[in-house]
Amino acid sequence: MKSLEDLREMRKKVEKEMQTRKNTNKPKVIIGMGTCGIAAGARDILQAVMEEMDKRDLDIEVTQTGCIGMCEKEPLMDVKLPGKDRITYGNLDKEDVKRIIVNHVINGNVVDELVIARLEE
């Protein structure tokens, strides 16, 4: 970057990318990756999500977040389908991830016995 104009161009590009992310109609999966989540196995949960995405060739947005504030329920994973409530799943293991991906993300059916919170939107 050598000029103010370069900086402005970079800003336009970043703003466009951020807007694209905000307007996505893809399913979203958010993994709690705070210290407590990592200690409870969140890396394994993230890896399981990525494996299911690859295995099933899914087009979903996967992001990480810091501490969600429910440390006793870690590892945590949120699922947000377009037009639906955000669902938080907790006390997860890799087998739970497979169930959530198949039942909730792909088929739209919440796995009620693993739900610890719902955020109505």
N, CA, C and O atoms as a GROMACS GRO file, in nm:
protein
  484
    1MET      N    1   0.086  -0.116   0.000
    1MET     CA    2   0.000   0.000   0.000
    1MET      C    3   0.091   0.123   0.000
    1MET      O    4   0.178   0.139   0.086
    2LYS      N    5   0.068   0.208  -0.097
    2LYS     CA    6   0.157   0.322  -0.113
    2LYS      C    7   0.086   0.456  -0.112
    2LYS      O    8   0.150   0.561  -0.110
    3SER      N    9  -0.047   0.453  -0.113
    3SER     CA   10  -0.117   0.581  -0.120
    3SER      C   11  -0.251   0.572  -0.046
    3SER      O   12  -0.297   0.464  -0.008
    4LEU      N   13  -0.308   0.688  -0.027
    4LEU     CA   14  -0.441   0.696   0.034
    4LEU      C   15  -0.544   0.626  -0.055
    4LEU      O   16  -0.638   0.564  -0.005
    5GLU      N   17  -0.527   0.636  -0.185
    5GLU     CA   18  -0.619   0.569  -0.278
    5GLU      C   19  -0.612   0.418  -0.263
    5GLU      O   20  -0.714   0.350  -0.270
    6ASP      N   21  -0.492   0.363  -0.242
    6ASP     CA   22  -0.478   0.218  -0.217
    6ASP      C   23  -0.555   0.178  -0.091
    6ASP      O   24  -0.621   0.074  -0.088
    7LEU      N   25  -0.545   0.261   0.012
    7LEU     CA   26  -0.616   0.235   0.136
    7LEU      C   27  -0.767   0.237   0.114
    7LEU      O   28  -0.839   0.151   0.166
    8ARG      N   29  -0.815   0.333   0.037
    8ARG     CA   30  -0.959   0.340   0.008
    8ARG      C   31  -1.007   0.218  -0.070
    8ARG      O   32  -1.114   0.165  -0.042
    9GLU      N   33  -0.928   0.174  -0.167
    9GLU     CA   34  -0.964   0.055  -0.244
    9GLU      C   35  -0.970  -0.069  -0.154
    9GLU      O   36  -1.060  -0.152  -0.167
   10MET      N   37  -0.874  -0.079  -0.063
   10MET     CA   38  -0.873  -0.192   0.028
   10MET      C   39  -0.996  -0.189   0.118
   10MET      O   40  -1.057  -0.293   0.145
   11ARG      N   41  -1.032  -0.070   0.164
   11ARG     CA   42  -1.149  -0.056   0.249
   11ARG      C   43  -1.276  -0.098   0.176
   11ARG      O   44  -1.360  -0.168   0.233
   12LYS      N   45  -1.291  -0.057   0.050
   12LYS     CA   46  -1.407  -0.096  -0.030
   12LYS      C   47  -1.415  -0.247  -0.042
   12LYS      O   48  -1.523  -0.306  -0.029
   13LYS      N   49  -1.302  -0.310  -0.068
   13LYS     CA   50  -1.298  -0.454  -0.085
   13LYS      C   51  -1.339  -0.525   0.045
   13LYS      O   52  -1.420  -0.618   0.042
   14VAL      N   53  -1.286  -0.481   0.157
   14VAL     CA   54  -1.317  -0.543   0.286
   14VAL      C   55  -1.464  -0.522   0.321
   14VAL      O   56  -1.529  -0.614   0.369
   15GLU      N   57  -1.517  -0.401   0.298
   15GLU     CA   58  -1.658  -0.374   0.326
   15GLU      C   59  -1.749  -0.462   0.242
   15GLU      O   60  -1.851  -0.511   0.291
   16LYS      N   61  -1.714  -0.483   0.116
   16LYS     CA   62  -1.793  -0.568   0.028
   16LYS      C   63  -1.791  -0.712   0.079
   16LYS      O   64  -1.895  -0.778   0.081
   17GLU      N   65  -1.675  -0.762   0.119
   17GLU     CA   66  -1.664  -0.898   0.173
   17GLU      C   67  -1.746  -0.913   0.300
   17GLU      O   68  -1.813  -1.015   0.319
   18MET      N   69  -1.742  -0.813   0.388
   18MET     CA   70  -1.818  -0.820   0.512
   18MET      C   71  -1.967  -0.820   0.485
   18MET      O   72  -2.042  -0.892   0.551
   19GLN      N   73  -2.012  -0.741   0.391
   19GLN     CA   74  -2.153  -0.736   0.356
   19GLN      C   75  -2.199  -0.868   0.298
   19GLN      O   76  -2.309  -0.914   0.326
   20THR      N   77  -2.114  -0.929   0.216
   20THR     CA   78  -2.146  -1.060   0.159
   20THR      C   79  -2.165  -1.162   0.269
   20THR      O   80  -2.258  -1.243   0.262
   21ARG      N   81  -2.080  -1.160   0.370
   21ARG     CA   82  -2.091  -1.254   0.482
   21ARG      C   83  -2.220  -1.232   0.559
   21ARG      O   84  -2.284  -1.328   0.601
   22LYS      N   85  -2.259  -1.108   0.578
   22LYS     CA   86  -2.380  -1.076   0.654
   22LYS      C   87  -2.506  -1.122   0.583
   22LYS      O   88  -2.604  -1.159   0.647
   23ASN      N   89  -2.504  -1.121   0.451
   23ASN     CA   90  -2.625  -1.151   0.373
   23ASN      C   91  -2.632  -1.296   0.328
   23ASN      O   92  -2.714  -1.331   0.244
   24THR      N   93  -2.548  -1.379   0.381
   24THR     CA   94  -2.546  -1.517   0.336
   24THR      C   95  -2.675  -1.590   0.374
   24THR      O   96  -2.729  -1.570   0.483
   25ASN      N   97  -2.722  -1.672   0.285
   25ASN     CA   98  -2.839  -1.754   0.313
   25ASN      C   99  -2.799  -1.898   0.339
   25ASN      O  100  -2.881  -1.990   0.330
   26LYS      N  101  -2.674  -1.917   0.370
   26LYS     CA  102  -2.623  -2.050   0.401
   26LYS      C  103  -2.652  -2.084   0.547
   26LYS      O  104  -2.664  -1.995   0.631
   27PRO      N  105  -2.665  -2.213   0.576
   27PRO     CA  106  -2.668  -2.253   0.716
   27PRO      C  107  -2.538  -2.214   0.784
   27PRO      O  108  -2.431  -2.215   0.721
   28LYS      N  109  -2.546  -2.178   0.912
   28LYS     CA  110  -2.427  -2.138   0.986
   28LYS      C  111  -2.408  -2.231   1.104
   28LYS      O  112  -2.504  -2.267   1.172
   29VAL      N  113  -2.284  -2.269   1.128
   29VAL     CA  114  -2.247  -2.346   1.245
   29VAL      C  115  -2.139  -2.266   1.318
   29VAL      O  116  -2.040  -2.226   1.258
   30ILE      N  117  -2.160  -2.242   1.446
   30ILE     CA  118  -2.068  -2.162   1.527
   30ILE      C  119  -2.019  -2.249   1.642
   30ILE      O  120  -2.098  -2.303   1.718
   31ILE      N  121  -1.888  -2.261   1.653
   31ILE     CA  122  -1.827  -2.343   1.757
   31ILE      C  123  -1.767  -2.253   1.864
   31ILE      O  124  -1.692  -2.162   1.832
   32GLY      N  125  -1.800  -2.278   1.990
   32GLY     CA  126  -1.743  -2.204   2.102
   32GLY      C  127  -1.598  -2.247   2.124
   32GLY      O  128  -1.573  -2.360   2.166
   33MET      N  129  -1.504  -2.157   2.096
   33MET     CA  130  -1.363  -2.190   2.106
   33MET      C  131  -1.291  -2.106   2.210
   33MET      O  132  -1.174  -2.072   2.194
   34GLY      N  133  -1.362  -2.070   2.317
   34GLY     CA  134  -1.296  -2.005   2.430
   34GLY      C  135  -1.208  -2.108   2.501
   34GLY      O  136  -1.209  -2.226   2.466
   35THR      N  137  -1.133  -2.063   2.599
   35THR     CA  138  -1.045  -2.153   2.672
   35THR      C  139  -1.120  -2.272   2.730
   35THR      O  140  -1.074  -2.386   2.723
   36CYS      N  141  -1.237  -2.245   2.788
   36CYS     CA  142  -1.316  -2.354   2.848
   36CYS      C  143  -1.364  -2.451   2.741
   36CYS      O  144  -1.367  -2.572   2.764
   37GLY      N  145  -1.402  -2.400   2.626
   37GLY     CA  146  -1.447  -2.486   2.518
   37GLY      C  147  -1.335  -2.575   2.465
   37GLY      O  148  -1.354  -2.694   2.442
   38ILE      N  149  -1.219  -2.516   2.447
   38ILE     CA  150  -1.105  -2.593   2.399
   38ILE      C  151  -1.069  -2.702   2.499
   38ILE      O  152  -1.042  -2.816   2.461
   39ALA      N  153  -1.069  -2.667   2.627
   39ALA     CA  154  -1.036  -2.766   2.731
   39ALA      C  155  -1.138  -2.880   2.733
   39ALA      O  156  -1.104  -2.993   2.769
   40ALA      N  157  -1.262  -2.851   2.696
   40ALA     CA  158  -1.368  -2.952   2.698
   40ALA      C  159  -1.376  -3.032   2.569
   40ALA      O  160  -1.455  -3.127   2.561
   41GLY      N  161  -1.298  -2.997   2.467
   41GLY     CA  162  -1.296  -3.074   2.343
   41GLY      C  163  -1.350  -3.004   2.221
   41GLY      O  164  -1.386  -3.071   2.124
   42ALA      N  165  -1.357  -2.872   2.222
   42ALA     CA  166  -1.413  -2.798   2.108
   42ALA      C  167  -1.333  -2.818   1.979
   42ALA      O  168  -1.391  -2.814   1.870
   43ARG      N  169  -1.204  -2.840   1.990
   43ARG     CA  170  -1.125  -2.865   1.867
   43ARG      C  171  -1.173  -2.992   1.799
   43ARG      O  172  -1.182  -2.997   1.676
   44ASP      N  173  -1.203  -3.094   1.877
   44ASP     CA  174  -1.255  -3.219   1.820
   44ASP      C  175  -1.391  -3.196   1.755
   44ASP      O  176  -1.421  -3.254   1.650
   45ILE      N  177  -1.472  -3.112   1.816
   45ILE     CA  178  -1.605  -3.081   1.761
   45ILE      C  179  -1.588  -3.006   1.628
   45ILE      O  180  -1.655  -3.039   1.530
   46LEU      N  181  -1.500  -2.907   1.624
   46LEU     CA  182  -1.474  -2.833   1.500
   46LEU      C  183  -1.424  -2.927   1.392
   46LEU      O  184  -1.469  -2.920   1.277
   47GLN      N  185  -1.332  -3.015   1.426
   47GLN     CA  186  -1.278  -3.110   1.330
   47GLN      C  187  -1.390  -3.202   1.278
   47GLN      O  188  -1.395  -3.232   1.159
   48ALA      N  189  -1.478  -3.248   1.366
   48ALA     CA  190  -1.589  -3.334   1.326
   48ALA      C  191  -1.684  -3.261   1.231
   48ALA      O  192  -1.733  -3.320   1.135
   49VAL      N  193  -1.710  -3.133   1.257
   49VAL     CA  194  -1.795  -3.053   1.168
   49VAL      C  195  -1.731  -3.043   1.030
   49VAL      O  196  -1.798  -3.063   0.929
   50MET      N  197  -1.602  -3.014   1.026
   50MET     CA  198  -1.532  -3.000   0.898
   50MET      C  199  -1.531  -3.133   0.822
   50MET      O  200  -1.547  -3.134   0.700
   51GLU      N  201  -1.513  -3.243   0.893
   51GLU     CA  202  -1.515  -3.375   0.829
   51GLU      C  203  -1.652  -3.404   0.768
   51GLU      O  204  -1.662  -3.454   0.657
   52GLU      N  205  -1.758  -3.372   0.842
   52GLU     CA  206  -1.894  -3.394   0.790
   52GLU      C  207  -1.920  -3.305   0.669
   52GLU      O  208  -1.984  -3.348   0.573
   53MET      N  209  -1.873  -3.182   0.673
   53MET     CA  210  -1.888  -3.092   0.558
   53MET      C  211  -1.822  -3.152   0.434
   53MET      O  212  -1.882  -3.156   0.327
   54ASP      N  213  -1.699  -3.198   0.451
   54ASP     CA  214  -1.626  -3.254   0.338
   54ASP      C  215  -1.690  -3.383   0.289
   54ASP      O  216  -1.708  -3.402   0.168
   55LYS      N  217  -1.726  -3.471   0.381
   55LYS     CA  218  -1.784  -3.601   0.346
   55LYS      C  219  -1.916  -3.584   0.271
   55LYS      O  220  -1.944  -3.659   0.178
   56ARG      N  221  -1.995  -3.487   0.312
   56ARG     CA  222  -2.128  -3.468   0.254
   56ARG      C  223  -2.133  -3.355   0.152
   56ARG      O  224  -2.239  -3.325   0.097
   57ASP      N  225  -2.018  -3.292   0.125
   57ASP     CA  226  -2.008  -3.182   0.029
   57ASP      C  227  -2.110  -3.072   0.058
   57ASP      O  228  -2.186  -3.030  -0.029
   58LEU      N  229  -2.110  -3.027   0.185
   58LEU     CA  230  -2.206  -2.926   0.230
   58LEU      C  231  -2.151  -2.786   0.211
   58LEU      O  232  -2.031  -2.762   0.229
   59ASP      N  233  -2.238  -2.694   0.174
   59ASP     CA  234  -2.202  -2.553   0.160
   59ASP      C  235  -2.260  -2.480   0.280
   59ASP      O  236  -2.368  -2.422   0.273
   60ILE      N  237  -2.186  -2.482   0.392
   60ILE     CA  238  -2.230  -2.414   0.513
   60ILE      C  239  -2.117  -2.325   0.562
   60ILE      O  240  -2.000  -2.348   0.534
   61GLU      N  241  -2.156  -2.224   0.637
   61GLU     CA  242  -2.059  -2.132   0.695
   61GLU      C  243  -2.024  -2.182   0.834
   61GLU      O  244  -2.112  -2.199   0.919
   62VAL      N  245  -1.896  -2.205   0.858
   62VAL     CA  246  -1.850  -2.250   0.989
   62VAL      C  247  -1.760  -2.142   1.046
   62VAL      O  248  -1.662  -2.101   0.984
   63THR      N  249  -1.795  -2.096   1.167
   63THR     CA  250  -1.714  -1.994   1.232
   63THR      C  251  -1.686  -2.036   1.376
   63THR      O  252  -1.745  -2.130   1.429
   64GLN      N  253  -1.594  -1.964   1.436
   64GLN     CA  254  -1.557  -1.987   1.575
   64GLN      C  255  -1.589  -1.861   1.654
   64GLN      O  256  -1.589  -1.751   1.599
   65THR      N  257  -1.616  -1.878   1.781
   65THR     CA  258  -1.639  -1.765   1.869
   65THR      C  259  -1.568  -1.791   2.000
   65THR      O  260  -1.525  -1.903   2.027
   66GLY      N  261  -1.555  -1.689   2.079
   66GLY     CA  262  -1.493  -1.702   2.211
   66GLY      C  263  -1.592  -1.759   2.310
   66GLY      O  264  -1.687  -1.828   2.274
   67CYS      N  265  -1.567  -1.731   2.434
   67CYS     CA  266  -1.650  -1.785   2.542
   67CYS      C  267  -1.795  -1.739   2.526
   67CYS      O  268  -1.823  -1.621   2.505
   68ILE      N  269  -1.886  -1.834   2.536
   68ILE     CA  270  -2.029  -1.805   2.525
   68ILE      C  271  -2.090  -1.782   2.662
   68ILE      O  272  -2.198  -1.725   2.674
   69GLY      N  273  -2.020  -1.828   2.768
   69GLY     CA  274  -2.067  -1.805   2.904
   69GLY      C  275  -2.138  -1.923   2.967
   69GLY      O  276  -2.194  -1.911   3.076
   70MET      N  277  -2.137  -2.035   2.900
   70MET     CA  278  -2.200  -2.155   2.955
   70MET      C  279  -2.093  -2.264   2.967
   70MET      O  280  -2.106  -2.372   2.909
   71CYS      N  281  -1.990  -2.234   3.044
   71CYS     CA  282  -1.872  -2.321   3.052
   71CYS      C  283  -1.907  -2.463   3.094
   71CYS      O  284  -1.844  -2.558   3.048
   72GLU      N  285  -2.005  -2.477   3.181
   72GLU     CA  286  -2.040  -2.610   3.230
   72GLU      C  287  -2.106  -2.695   3.122
   72GLU      O  288  -2.121  -2.816   3.139
   73LYS      N  289  -2.145  -2.634   3.010
   73LYS     CA  290  -2.212  -2.705   2.901
   73LYS      C  291  -2.120  -2.730   2.781
   73LYS      O  292  -2.164  -2.784   2.680
   74GLU      N  293  -1.993  -2.691   2.791
   74GLU     CA  294  -1.899  -2.706   2.680
   74GLU      C  295  -1.874  -2.854   2.651
   74GLU      O  296  -1.890  -2.938   2.740
   75PRO      N  297  -1.836  -2.885   2.529
   75PRO     CA  298  -1.826  -2.800   2.411
   75PRO      C  299  -1.963  -2.762   2.354
   75PRO      O  300  -2.059  -2.840   2.359
   76LEU      N  301  -1.969  -2.641   2.300
   76LEU     CA  302  -2.093  -2.584   2.248
   76LEU      C  303  -2.087  -2.566   2.096
   76LEU      O  304  -1.981  -2.540   2.039
   77MET      N  305  -2.202  -2.580   2.034
   77MET     CA  306  -2.214  -2.557   1.890
   77MET      C  307  -2.351  -2.497   1.864
   77MET      O  308  -2.452  -2.550   1.907
   78ASP      N  309  -2.353  -2.386   1.792
   78ASP     CA  310  -2.479  -2.324   1.751
   78ASP      C  311  -2.506  -2.358   1.605
   78ASP      O  312  -2.414  -2.368   1.524
   79VAL      N  313  -2.632  -2.375   1.573
   79VAL     CA  314  -2.676  -2.394   1.435
   79VAL      C  315  -2.780  -2.288   1.405
   79VAL      O  316  -2.877  -2.272   1.479
   80LYS      N  317  -2.759  -2.216   1.295
   80LYS     CA  318  -2.854  -2.114   1.251
   80LYS      C  319  -2.886  -2.140   1.106
   80LYS      O  320  -2.804  -2.118   1.017
   81LEU      N  321  -3.009  -2.186   1.083
   81LEU     CA  322  -3.057  -2.205   0.947
   81LEU      C  323  -3.129  -2.079   0.902
   81LEU      O  324  -3.192  -2.012   0.984
   82PRO      N  325  -3.121  -2.044   0.773
   82PRO     CA  326  -3.188  -1.924   0.725
   82PRO      C  327  -3.336  -1.923   0.760
   82PRO      O  328  -3.408  -2.020   0.732
   83GLY      N  329  -3.381  -1.815   0.822
   83GLY     CA  330  -3.521  -1.799   0.856
   83GLY      C  331  -3.566  -1.876   0.979
   83GLY      O  332  -3.685  -1.876   1.011
   84LYS      N  333  -3.474  -1.940   1.048
   84LYS     CA  334  -3.508  -2.021   1.167
   84LYS      C  335  -3.437  -1.966   1.290
   84LYS      O  336  -3.345  -1.885   1.279
   85ASP      N  337  -3.482  -2.012   1.408
   85ASP     CA  338  -3.418  -1.972   1.533
   85ASP      C  339  -3.276  -2.029   1.541
   85ASP      O  340  -3.246  -2.132   1.482
   86ARG      N  341  -3.192  -1.960   1.616
   86ARG     CA  342  -3.056  -2.009   1.644
   86ARG      C  343  -3.065  -2.109   1.759
   86ARG      O  344  -3.122  -2.078   1.864
   87ILE      N  345  -3.009  -2.226   1.740
   87ILE     CA  346  -3.015  -2.334   1.837
   87ILE      C  347  -2.875  -2.359   1.891
   87ILE      O  348  -2.779  -2.370   1.814
   88THR      N  349  -2.862  -2.368   2.025
   88THR     CA  350  -2.734  -2.399   2.088
   88THR      C  351  -2.739  -2.541   2.142
   88THR      O  352  -2.827  -2.578   2.218
   89TYR      N  353  -2.640  -2.619   2.099
   89TYR     CA  354  -2.624  -2.756   2.147
   89TYR      C  355  -2.506  -2.760   2.241
   89TYR      O  356  -2.408  -2.688   2.222
   90GLY      N  357  -2.514  -2.844   2.345
   90GLY     CA  358  -2.404  -2.852   2.440
   90GLY      C  359  -2.374  -2.992   2.487
   90GLY      O  360  -2.448  -3.086   2.460
   91ASN      N  361  -2.261  -3.002   2.560
   91ASN     CA  362  -2.211  -3.130   2.611
   91ASN      C  363  -2.193  -3.229   2.497
   91ASN      O  364  -2.237  -3.344   2.506
   92LEU      N  365  -2.129  -3.185   2.390
   92LEU     CA  366  -2.122  -3.261   2.266
   92LEU      C  367  -2.001  -3.353   2.258
   92LEU      O  368  -1.898  -3.331   2.322
   93ASP      N  369  -2.017  -3.457   2.175
   93ASP     CA  370  -1.904  -3.539   2.133
   93ASP      C  371  -1.915  -3.554   1.981
   93ASP      O  372  -2.010  -3.504   1.920
   94LYS      N  373  -1.819  -3.623   1.921
   94LYS     CA  374  -1.816  -3.633   1.774
   94LYS      C  375  -1.941  -3.700   1.717
   94LYS      O  376  -1.988  -3.660   1.610
   95GLU      N  377  -1.993  -3.799   1.785
   95GLU     CA  378  -2.115  -3.866   1.736
   95GLU      C  379  -2.235  -3.771   1.737
   95GLU      O  380  -2.321  -3.778   1.650
   96ASP      N  381  -2.239  -3.682   1.836
   96ASP     CA  382  -2.347  -3.582   1.841
   96ASP      C  383  -2.339  -3.490   1.720
   96ASP      O  384  -2.442  -3.453   1.663
   97VAL      N  385  -2.218  -3.454   1.681
   97VAL     CA  386  -2.199  -3.366   1.565
   97VAL      C  387  -2.260  -3.429   1.440
   97VAL      O  388  -2.330  -3.362   1.365
   98LYS      N  389  -2.233  -3.556   1.419
   98LYS     CA  390  -2.289  -3.625   1.301
   98LYS      C  391  -2.442  -3.619   1.304
   98LYS      O  392  -2.505  -3.593   1.201
   99ARG      N  393  -2.501  -3.645   1.420
   99ARG     CA  394  -2.648  -3.641   1.432
   99ARG      C  395  -2.701  -3.502   1.402
   99ARG      O  396  -2.801  -3.487   1.333
  100ILE      N  397  -2.634  -3.400   1.456
  100ILE     CA  398  -2.680  -3.262   1.436
  100ILE      C  399  -2.669  -3.222   1.290
  100ILE      O  400  -2.761  -3.160   1.235
  101ILE      N  401  -2.558  -3.256   1.227
  101ILE     CA  402  -2.541  -3.221   1.085
  101ILE      C  403  -2.650  -3.287   1.000
  101ILE      O  404  -2.714  -3.220   0.919
  102VAL      N  405  -2.670  -3.417   1.019
  102VAL     CA  406  -2.769  -3.489   0.937
  102VAL      C  407  -2.911  -3.442   0.969
  102VAL      O  408  -2.986  -3.407   0.879
  103ASN      N  409  -2.947  -3.443   1.097
  103ASN     CA  410  -3.085  -3.413   1.133
  103ASN      C  411  -3.119  -3.265   1.123
  103ASN      O  412  -3.223  -3.230   1.066
  104HIS      N  413  -3.035  -3.178   1.176
  104HIS     CA  414  -3.069  -3.036   1.182
  104HIS      C  415  -3.022  -2.961   1.058
  104HIS      O  416  -3.104  -2.899   0.989
  105VAL      N  417  -2.893  -2.965   1.029
  105VAL     CA  418  -2.840  -2.884   0.918
  105VAL      C  419  -2.895  -2.930   0.784
  105VAL      O  420  -2.936  -2.848   0.703
  106ILE      N  421  -2.896  -3.061   0.760
  106ILE     CA  422  -2.941  -3.111   0.630
  106ILE      C  423  -3.093  -3.121   0.622
  106ILE      O  424  -3.153  -3.076   0.524
  107ASN      N  425  -3.156  -3.180   0.724
  107ASN     CA  426  -3.301  -3.208   0.718
  107ASN      C  427  -3.389  -3.108   0.792
  107ASN      O  428  -3.511  -3.116   0.783
  108GLY      N  429  -3.329  -3.014   0.867
  108GLY     CA  430  -3.406  -2.910   0.933
  108GLY      C  431  -3.477  -2.953   1.061
  108GLY      O  432  -3.564  -2.882   1.110
  109ASN      N  433  -3.441  -3.069   1.116
  109ASN     CA  434  -3.504  -3.120   1.238
  109ASN      C  435  -3.412  -3.103   1.357
  109ASN      O  436  -3.304  -3.163   1.362
  110VAL      N  437  -3.452  -3.021   1.453
  110VAL     CA  438  -3.372  -2.995   1.572
  110VAL      C  439  -3.358  -3.123   1.653
  110VAL      O  440  -3.453  -3.199   1.667
  111VAL      N  441  -3.237  -3.148   1.705
  111VAL     CA  442  -3.210  -3.264   1.789
  111VAL      C  443  -3.238  -3.221   1.933
  111VAL      O  444  -3.146  -3.181   2.005
  112ASP      N  445  -3.363  -3.228   1.974
  112ASP     CA  446  -3.410  -3.170   2.100
  112ASP      C  447  -3.333  -3.215   2.223
  112ASP      O  448  -3.308  -3.133   2.312
  113GLU      N  449  -3.296  -3.341   2.231
  113GLU     CA  450  -3.229  -3.389   2.352
  113GLU      C  451  -3.089  -3.332   2.373
  113GLU      O  452  -3.033  -3.348   2.481
  114LEU      N  453  -3.033  -3.266   2.272
  114LEU     CA  454  -2.901  -3.204   2.286
  114LEU      C  455  -2.908  -3.052   2.298
  114LEU      O  456  -2.805  -2.987   2.319
  115VAL      N  457  -3.028  -2.995   2.284
  115VAL     CA  458  -3.045  -2.849   2.288
  115VAL      C  459  -3.032  -2.797   2.431
  115VAL      O  460  -3.089  -2.853   2.524
  116ILE      N  461  -2.953  -2.689   2.446
  116ILE     CA  462  -2.942  -2.624   2.577
  116ILE      C  463  -2.995  -2.481   2.574
  116ILE      O  464  -3.018  -2.422   2.679
  117ALA      N  465  -3.015  -2.424   2.453
  117ALA     CA  466  -3.068  -2.289   2.444
  117ALA      C  467  -3.125  -2.265   2.303
  117ALA      O  468  -3.082  -2.327   2.205
  118ARG      N  469  -3.220  -2.173   2.296
  118ARG     CA  470  -3.279  -2.130   2.168
  118ARG      C  471  -3.283  -1.978   2.169
  118ARG      O  472  -3.325  -1.916   2.266
  119LEU      N  473  -3.238  -1.919   2.060
  119LEU     CA  474  -3.245  -1.775   2.043
  119LEU      C  475  -3.344  -1.746   1.933
  119LEU      O  476  -3.316  -1.769   1.815
  120GLU      N  477  -3.460  -1.695   1.971
  120GLU     CA  478  -3.561  -1.662   1.872
  120GLU      C  479  -3.523  -1.534   1.800
  120GLU      O  480  -3.484  -1.435   1.862
  121GLU      N  481  -3.533  -1.538   1.668
  121GLU     CA  482  -3.496  -1.420   1.589
  121GLU      C  483  -3.611  -1.371   1.508
  121GLU      O  484  -3.598  -1.272   1.435
   0.00000   0.00000   0.00000
